Amino acid sequence: MEAYPHHYRVQAVAQAEGNVALASERLPSLSSSPPAQFGGPGDQWSPETLLVAASADCLILTFRAIARASKLPWLRVDCDAEGVLDRVDGVTRFTQIRLLARLVLPPGGDAERAKRLLEKAEKTCLITCSLKAESVLTVDVTTGS
């Protein structure tokens, strides 16, 4: 891992109407637009969906690193994420990020330990730690057969 601080650069370009083109070196470009709730078409990534996706992605990548360091074997993790956007004190902001992580362990896996490691991943995920929104994690751990 590189020494801190890390820097992440993105370029966003748009005309008076239409989509926003998002680019970052060595990454595929994305196109975004407002979500349907803000009058957009609702058929593309938006800043809102990108933020919620970043929360789910970060939980999984953080869990992967923690599980590897803890030598926890696992088979699969799925994460559903929901961001709650509301007006608080006259400011529109995300007030909560709800994460539902479903983890599948190999037969004989330690479900309690796995749950603790998922909870640790949620507490240390740099995205949710960087947000004002409350992060709420629900965990479902099963073992494969």
C-alpha positions, 0 to 999 in steps of 0.5 A: 500500500502507498503512504498517505495521503492518497489522491483520487482525481476525477474529471467531470464535464458537461454542457448546459443540457445533457449528461455529465461525462466522468473520467479518471485516468486508466478507468472506463468513463461513466455518464451520469445524470440526475435521478428521476427524483430530481427530474432526470431520466433515472436510467443512468448512474447519478451522484446519489446512486454512485455514493450508495454504490461506493458504500456497498463496494467499500464494505465488501472490499474492506471485509475482503481485506479483514477476512484475508488478514483474519484467515476467515474462509468464505465463499460469497458476499452480496450487499444490498445498499439503500441511501436515505436522502432527506432534508435536515435543517434546511439542507438536503443530505443523506441521513442513513445508508442501510447495508444488508450483507449476505455472507456465505461460508463454507460448510463448518464456517464460524458464523459468529466470527464472520459476523464480527468481521463484517461488523468491523468492516462496516465500522472501518469502511473509509466511505461510510466513515467519511459521511455524516449519514448513519450507517446501518448494517444488517448481516445474514451469514449462512454456510454452504452445503 
